[in-house]
Amino acid sequence: MTVLKAALFLFVLLYLVPLGVSAALYKARASGTDWRAADRSSAGLLPPAARNPGAVVRVYAAPTVRWRGVFAVHCWIVFKPEGAASYTRYDYTAWGDPIRMNGFAPDGRWFGQVPETVFAADGPAAAAMIPPIQAAIADYAWRNQGDYRAWPGPNSNTFVAAIMEAVPAIGLTLPPNAIGKDYPHDGRWLRPTPSRTGLRLSLGGYAGLTLAWVEGIEVNILGAVAGLDLRRPAIKLPGLGRIGMRGPEGTGNPPLPAEAG
């Protein structure tokens, strides 16, 4: 009984309490807003492509639409080859063909919410990443109408996680509240983590365990992730994301050679 009580206490402390706090923050943030009319214009995180001739790769995340923002963020990827006249943005969405190109401004607000930069690379480092990113998008298995599932996946975060996994130079993980990132997009339930620094066990996205140097320790229960980042000390909590030492782009992801561009 003592073990059971301790497990219940940890579940309440690490899962239910953070989700309750996230729900309160969502209510305050969404008060009086209409998501249908919400701003989706550029958040000013990227300069105009014409003034930025070098190659660019970005991964962004923002709270999902309506009540789902309590639990999860929506992630997308943006890139621009050297000399290109415009950025290219890819999302994975629930409507139409799920892989959506340039449906929104590259650094646009996600239904009113300013995105957070999860990953940034520029110059030669970004240029080397773009061909494998394009190949991973072209080869993504869940690309047909009806493939999208908000929970446990494959969803927008599954798509971005699969692309990042195909580009080892990215070498980081999506936020813990990117629900769907752990979904086994290729059917393998036990696999190296995207950073190749550890292992991830995922039981169809419904539960799982990650042990890795970059990803840290993560316990997935019904898609909600709690854990620890040991490399840059922080805790990971459902709904609230990562709380602790911040990375170069404000997400807690540490600087890597690929980000030095």
Phi, psi and chi 1 to 4 in degrees:
 res  aa     phi    psi   chi1   chi2   chi3   chi4
   1 MET       -  -34.7  -72.6  -61.2  -65.5      -
   2 THR   -62.9  -42.6  -59.0      -      -      -
   3 VAL   -64.4  -42.3  173.1      -      -      -
   4 LEU   -63.5  -41.9 -177.7   59.1      -      -
   5 LYS   -64.9  -40.4  -72.0 -179.1  179.3  178.8
   6 ALA   -64.5  -41.5      -      -      -      -
   7 ALA   -64.7  -41.1      -      -      -      -
   8 LEU   -64.8  -41.0 -178.8   59.8      -      -
   9 PHE   -61.7  -44.9  172.2   77.5      -      -
  10 LEU   -65.3  -37.7  -71.1  174.2      -      -
  11 PHE   -63.6  -44.1  178.3   75.5      -      -
  12 VAL   -65.0  -44.0  170.6      -      -      -
  13 LEU   -68.8  -41.9  179.2   65.9      -      -
  14 LEU   -96.0  -15.8  -62.7  177.6      -      -
  15 TYR  -119.8  -57.1  -72.9   86.0      -      -
  16 LEU   -71.3  -43.0  -61.5 -173.4      -      -
  17 VAL   -63.5  -49.2  170.9      -      -      -
  18 PRO   -58.9  -39.1  -25.7   35.4      -      -
  19 LEU   -66.8  -34.8  -72.0  172.6      -      -
  20 GLY   -64.4  -42.6      -      -      -      -
  21 VAL   -64.1  -42.8  173.0      -      -      -
  22 SER   -62.0  -38.4 -178.3      -      -      -
  23 ALA   -64.3  -40.8      -      -      -      -
  24 ALA   -65.1  -40.9      -      -      -      -
  25 LEU   -65.4  -39.1  -66.7  173.1      -      -
  26 TYR   -62.5  -44.2  165.5   79.1      -      -
  27 LYS   -60.8  -41.7 -175.5  175.2 -179.0  179.8
  28 ALA   -67.4  -38.4      -      -      -      -
  29 ARG   -71.7  -36.9 -176.3  174.2   65.6 -125.2
  30 ALA   -92.9   -1.0      -      -      -      -
  31 SER   -59.0  123.9  177.3      -      -      -
  32 GLY    77.1    8.1      -      -      -      -
  33 THR  -103.6  152.5   62.1      -      -      -
  34 ASP  -116.0  113.0  178.3    5.0      -      -
  35 TRP   -63.1  -27.6   68.0  -89.5      -      -
  36 ARG   -65.9  -32.6  -63.1  174.9 -173.0   82.3
  37 ALA  -101.8    9.8      -      -      -      -
  38 ALA   -65.7  150.3      -      -      -      -
  39 ASP   -66.4  129.1 -175.8    9.0      -      -
  40 ARG  -124.6   22.9  -75.6  179.2  -82.9  177.4
  41 SER   -78.4  171.3   64.7      -      -      -
  42 SER   -57.5  137.9  168.9      -      -      -
  43 ALA   -89.7    3.3      -      -      -      -
  44 GLY    76.4   22.6      -      -      -      -
  45 LEU   -84.8  -17.9  -58.6  178.8      -      -
  46 LEU  -122.1  138.8  -73.9  169.6      -      -
  47 PRO   -73.5  161.1   28.4  -34.7      -      -
  48 PRO   -53.6  138.8  -25.3   34.0      -      -
  49 ALA   -56.5  -35.3      -      -      -      -
  50 ALA   -63.7  -24.8      -      -      -      -
  51 ARG   -98.4    8.2  -61.5 -151.1  -41.1 -103.3
  52 ASN  -135.3   76.2 -169.6   20.5      -      -
  53 PRO   -69.0  -22.0   24.4  -34.4      -      -
  54 GLY   -72.7  167.4      -      -      -      -
  55 ALA   -70.4  149.5      -      -      -      -
  56 VAL  -140.2  139.4  170.5      -      -      -
  57 VAL  -134.5  131.6  173.3      -      -      -
  58 ARG  -136.8  146.5  -63.9  -72.6 -172.3  -86.6
  59 VAL  -122.1  127.4  174.9      -      -      -
  60 TYR  -117.3  157.7  -67.1  115.8      -      -
  61 ALA  -143.5  141.9      -      -      -      -
  62 ALA  -148.7  153.4      -      -      -      -
  63 PRO   -54.7  138.9  -26.9   35.3      -      -
  64 THR   -70.1  172.4   55.3      -      -      -
  65 VAL   -73.9  141.6 -178.2      -      -      -
  66 ARG    56.1 -145.2  -65.0 -173.8  -69.6  176.6
  67 TRP   -61.6  -21.5   59.2  -91.7      -      -
  68 ARG   -65.1  -18.6  -68.7 -174.4  -66.6  -86.3
  69 GLY   -65.0  -16.7      -      -      -      -
  70 VAL   -63.1  -37.3  171.6      -      -      -
  71 PHE  -101.1  -31.7  -56.6   95.1      -      -
  72 ALA  -145.3  159.6      -      -      -      -
  73 VAL  -109.5  158.1  -66.5      -      -      -
  74 HIS  -105.3  128.3  166.8   82.4      -      -
  75 CYS  -111.0  149.6  -63.9      -      -      -
  76 TRP  -147.2  168.5   67.5   92.0      -      -
  77 ILE  -125.6  141.5 -169.5  161.8      -      -
  78 VAL  -130.3  139.5  174.5      -      -      -
  79 PHE  -148.0  161.9   59.3   83.4      -      -
  80 LYS  -150.3  115.7 -177.7 -176.7   76.6   67.4
  81 PRO   -63.5  159.8  -20.8   32.8      -      -
  82 GLU   -57.9  130.2 -176.8  176.2    1.2      -
  83 GLY    81.9   -4.7      -      -      -      -
  84 ALA   -66.9  148.5      -      -      -      -
  85 ALA   -83.9   -9.7      -      -      -      -
  86 SER  -153.3  161.3   61.3      -      -      -
  87 TYR   -84.4  155.7  -61.8  100.3      -      -
  88 THR  -118.4  126.7  -60.6      -      -      -
  89 ARG  -115.1  137.1  168.8  174.0  170.5  166.1
  90 TYR  -122.9  128.8  -82.2   95.5      -      -
  91 ASP  -121.3  163.8  -65.8   78.6      -      -
  92 TYR  -122.8  116.7 -169.3   84.3      -      -
  93 THR  -126.8  171.8   63.7      -      -      -
  94 ALA   -87.7   -7.4      -      -      -      -
  95 TRP  -116.2  141.3   54.7   89.4      -      -
  96 GLY    66.2 -155.5      -      -      -      -
  97 ASP   -64.2  126.0  -68.0  -29.7      -      -
  98 PRO   -63.3  -32.7   18.2  -29.2      -      -
  99 ILE   -80.4  114.2  -62.1  178.6      -      -
 100 ARG  -116.6  121.8 -173.0  178.9 -178.2   91.7
 101 MET  -104.4  127.9 -175.5  177.2   74.9      -
 102 ASN    54.7   38.6  -65.3  -28.0      -      -
 103 GLY   -79.0  -15.7      -      -      -      -
 104 PHE  -143.7  167.1  -47.9   93.4      -      -
 105 ALA   -58.5  142.2      -      -      -      -
 106 PRO   -52.2  -44.0  -25.3   33.6      -      -
 107 ASP  -113.4   34.2   57.2   -9.9      -      -
 108 GLY   -70.5  151.7      -      -      -      -
 109 ARG   -63.1  140.8  -65.2  168.2  175.9   82.9
 110 TRP   -94.4   96.0 -172.0 -114.8      -      -
 111 PHE    49.8   51.1  -65.2   90.7      -      -
 112 GLY    93.7  -14.7      -      -      -      -
 113 GLN   -96.2  126.8  -59.1  -57.0  -46.7      -
 114 VAL   -69.7  128.1  174.8      -      -      -
 115 PRO   -73.0  157.1   25.3  -33.2      -      -
 116 GLU  -103.4  139.1 -179.2  178.9   26.5      -
 117 THR   -80.2  114.0  -56.4      -      -      -
 118 VAL   -83.9  -38.9  174.5      -      -      -
 119 PHE  -147.4  142.6  174.2   75.8      -      -
 120 ALA  -141.1  131.0      -      -      -      -
 121 ALA  -139.9  144.0      -      -      -      -
 122 ASP  -137.6  161.7  -62.6  -85.1      -      -
 123 GLY    69.8 -147.4      -      -      -      -
 124 PRO   -57.7  -35.8  -25.0   34.5      -      -
 125 ALA   -62.4  -43.9      -      -      -      -
 126 ALA   -66.9  -41.0      -      -      -      -
 127 ALA   -58.7  -38.0      -      -      -      -
 128 ALA   -70.2  -25.0      -      -      -      -
 129 MET   -81.6  -26.7  -64.0  175.8 -172.7      -
 130 ILE   -63.8  -45.1  -68.8  172.7      -      -
 131 PRO   -58.3  -46.0  -27.2   36.8      -      -
 132 PRO   -68.0  -28.1   17.8  -29.1      -      -
 133 ILE   -64.1  -46.6  -73.7  173.1      -      -
 134 GLN   -62.8  -39.6  -67.4  171.7  -44.7      -
 135 ALA   -66.4  -40.4      -      -      -      -
 136 ALA   -65.0  -38.2      -      -      -      -
 137 ILE   -65.0  -44.7  -67.6  170.5      -      -
 138 ALA   -64.0  -32.4      -      -      -      -
 139 ASP   -94.7   -0.5  -66.7  -19.1      -      -
 140 TYR   -61.0  128.9 -171.1   64.6      -      -
 141 ALA   -71.4  -38.3      -      -      -      -
 142 TRP   -91.7   67.6  -56.8   94.1      -      -
 143 ARG  -114.1    3.0   59.6 -175.5  -48.1  106.9
 144 ASN  -100.0  156.5  -59.3  -47.9      -      -
 145 GLN   -56.4  134.9  -71.2 -168.3   22.3      -
 146 GLY    93.3   -8.8      -      -      -      -
 147 ASP   -76.0  -28.6  -77.1  -14.2      -      -
 148 TYR   -66.9  132.9  179.3   98.1      -      -
 149 ARG  -136.0  123.3  -73.6 -166.8  -59.5  167.7
 150 ALA   -59.9  -36.9      -      -      -      -
 151 TRP  -148.0  135.7  177.4   83.4      -      -
 152 PRO   -85.6    0.6   33.6  -37.1      -      -
 153 GLY   141.1  172.0      -      -      -      -
 154 PRO   -78.8  132.5   27.8  -33.5      -      -
 155 ASN  -131.9 -163.5   59.4   20.4      -      -
 156 SER   -58.8  -38.0   62.1      -      -      -
 157 ASN   -76.4  -31.0  -58.3  -40.8      -      -
 158 THR   -61.0  -44.6  -47.8      -      -      -
 159 PHE   -59.4  -50.8  173.2   70.8      -      -
 160 VAL   -67.1  -39.4  174.8      -      -      -
 161 ALA   -61.9  -38.5      -      -      -      -
 162 ALA   -65.6  -39.5      -      -      -      -
 163 ILE   -64.5  -45.8  -66.3  170.3      -      -
 164 MET   -62.4  -36.5  -67.8  168.9   60.3      -
 165 GLU   -64.2  -31.3 -177.0  175.8  -44.1      -
 166 ALA   -78.5   -6.6      -      -      -      -
 167 VAL  -126.1   82.1 -171.8      -      -      -
 168 PRO   -56.0  -25.6  -24.7   34.1      -      -
 169 ALA   -63.2  -22.2      -      -      -      -
 170 ILE   -63.6  -45.7  -69.6  179.0      -      -
 171 GLY    58.5   39.6      -      -      -      -
 172 LEU  -150.7 -176.9   55.2   78.7      -      -
 173 THR  -124.0  155.5 -175.4      -      -      -
 174 LEU   -71.7  162.1  -69.6  176.9      -      -
 175 PRO   -57.4  152.3  -21.9   31.9      -      -
 176 PRO   -62.7  -24.6   19.0  -30.8      -      -
 177 ASN   -91.7   16.2   50.7  -13.3      -      -
 178 ALA   -84.2   72.8      -      -      -      -
 179 ILE   -58.5  132.1  -71.1  178.0      -      -
 180 GLY   105.9  -14.5      -      -      -      -
 181 LYS   -64.3  -25.8   70.6 -177.9 -179.7   67.0
 182 ASP   -92.9    0.5  -61.6  -20.8      -      -
 183 TYR   -63.9  132.0 -178.2   82.1      -      -
 184 PRO   -73.7   85.9   27.0  -33.0      -      -
 185 HIS   -64.1  -22.6   61.0   88.5      -      -
 186 ASP  -109.6   12.6   61.1   -1.6      -      -
 187 GLY    87.2   -7.0      -      -      -      -
 188 ARG   -88.0  119.5  -68.9 -171.1  -64.2  160.0
 189 TRP   -84.2  -25.5  -72.4   18.4      -      -
 190 LEU  -116.5  123.3 -179.8   64.1      -      -
 191 ARG  -155.5  158.6   59.2 -171.8  -53.4  112.6
 192 PRO   -63.3  149.6  -18.9   30.8      -      -
 193 THR   -69.1  161.1   59.0      -      -      -
 194 PRO   -54.2  -31.8  -30.2   37.4      -      -
 195 SER   -78.2  -10.1   69.8      -      -      -
 196 ARG    65.1   25.4  -48.7  -63.7 -161.1  -86.0
 197 THR  -111.5   10.9   61.8      -      -      -
 198 GLY  -178.7 -162.1      -      -      -      -
 199 LEU  -125.5  151.9  -67.9  173.8      -      -
 200 ARG  -130.9  129.2  170.9  174.3  -68.1  152.0
 201 LEU  -106.7  122.8  172.1   66.0      -      -
 202 SER  -128.8  118.9  178.3      -      -      -
 203 LEU   -89.5   73.9  -57.0  179.7      -      -
 204 GLY    66.2   17.4      -      -      -      -
 205 GLY    85.7  -10.4      -      -      -      -
 206 TYR   -81.7  -25.3  -64.8   99.7      -      -
 207 ALA  -158.8  160.1      -      -      -      -
 208 GLY   176.9  174.2      -      -      -      -
 209 LEU  -144.0  132.3  174.8   66.1      -      -
 210 THR  -121.2  131.9  -62.4      -      -      -
 211 LEU  -132.0  110.1  -61.0  172.5      -      -
 212 ALA  -160.1  159.2      -      -      -      -
 213 TRP   -71.0  -45.1  178.2 -124.0      -      -
 214 VAL   -78.8  -48.9  168.4      -      -      -
 215 GLU   -74.4  -21.4  -72.9   81.3    0.8      -
 216 GLY    79.2 -153.9      -      -      -      -
 217 ILE  -104.2  123.2  -58.3  169.3      -      -
 218 GLU  -134.4  132.9  -65.5 -176.0   -9.6      -
 219 VAL  -115.3  120.7  178.2      -      -      -
 220 ASN  -102.1  120.4  177.0  -23.0      -      -
 221 ILE  -124.2  109.8  -60.6  176.7      -      -
 222 LEU    56.2   34.2  -61.9  178.2      -      -
 223 GLY    91.8  -19.5      -      -      -      -
 224 ALA   -82.4  131.3      -      -      -      -
 225 VAL  -114.7  130.7  170.3      -      -      -
 226 ALA  -125.8  149.0      -      -      -      -
 227 GLY   176.2 -165.7      -      -      -      -
 228 LEU  -133.3  142.9  -65.2  171.7      -      -
 229 ASP  -104.1  116.2 -174.9  -19.9      -      -
 230 LEU   -89.0  -29.8  -57.8  177.0      -      -
 231 ARG   -70.8  -45.9 -175.8  172.6   56.8  151.8
 232 ARG  -122.3   98.2  -68.2 -179.4   65.9   85.0
 233 PRO   -49.0  124.9  -29.1   36.6      -      -
 234 ALA  -167.6  161.7      -      -      -      -
 235 ILE  -109.5  152.0   59.1  172.6      -      -
 236 LYS  -117.8  128.0  -57.3  179.3  179.2 -173.6
 237 LEU  -131.2  143.8  -64.3  172.0      -      -
 238 PRO   -57.7  138.2  -23.1   33.6      -      -
 239 GLY    77.8  -44.5      -      -      -      -
 240 LEU   -88.4  -20.8  -61.4  176.8      -      -
 241 GLY    83.5 -142.7      -      -      -      -
 242 ARG   -98.9  131.0 -172.7 -176.8 -172.5  -77.3
 243 ILE  -126.5  113.8  -58.8  173.3      -      -
 244 GLY   158.0 -150.8      -      -      -      -
 245 MET   -57.9  137.2  -71.1 -176.0   65.3      -
 246 ARG   -95.9  149.7  -47.2  -58.1  -73.5  175.4
 247 GLY   -87.5 -176.6      -      -      -      -
 248 PRO   -65.0  -21.8   23.6  -33.8      -      -
 249 GLU  -110.6   13.5  -61.5  -61.1  -25.1      -
 250 GLY    88.2    7.4      -      -      -      -
 251 THR  -105.1   -6.7   65.7      -      -      -
 252 GLY    91.8   -5.3      -      -      -      -
 253 ASN   -74.3  130.1  -71.8  -52.2      -      -
 254 PRO   -75.5  158.0   28.1  -34.1      -      -
 255 PRO   -67.6  136.4   23.0  -30.5      -      -
 256 LEU  -127.3  162.1  -63.5  169.2      -      -
 257 PRO   -53.0  -36.1  -27.6   34.9      -      -
 258 ALA   -66.3  -20.0      -      -      -      -
 259 GLU   -94.2   -1.9  -64.5  177.3   78.9      -
 260 ALA   -76.9  -18.2      -      -      -      -
 261 GLY   -33.3      -      -      -      -      -
